[in-house]
């Protein structure tokens, strides 16, 4: 199983970024997918979740109305669309598949 994230970078407050997580190697059905983030000195927190069928989606209160988590099962990819970014969104963002598999993380920095 492999998860490869991309799309992080430096963006000004109020800007947008789209993160991608490409998955491969799952032996059975396409799993639930999540995005987490971890800022320096802080615990890792769940940002967004989408279940395998895309029918259950949840967001952390801190990102509701600004972030979305679309998925493309045909491309085995889940995204995190981040709009109206704030400096407090600065963190390493990690993709998680099911309950076991993590990506390597991608840095997002929101700063002027």
Secondary structure, 3 states (H helix, E strand, C coil): CEEEEECCEEECCCCCEEEEEEEECCCCCCCCEEEEEECCCCCCEEEEEECCCCCCEEECCCCCCCEECCEEHHHCEEEEEECCCCHHHCEEEEEEECCCEECCCEEEEECC
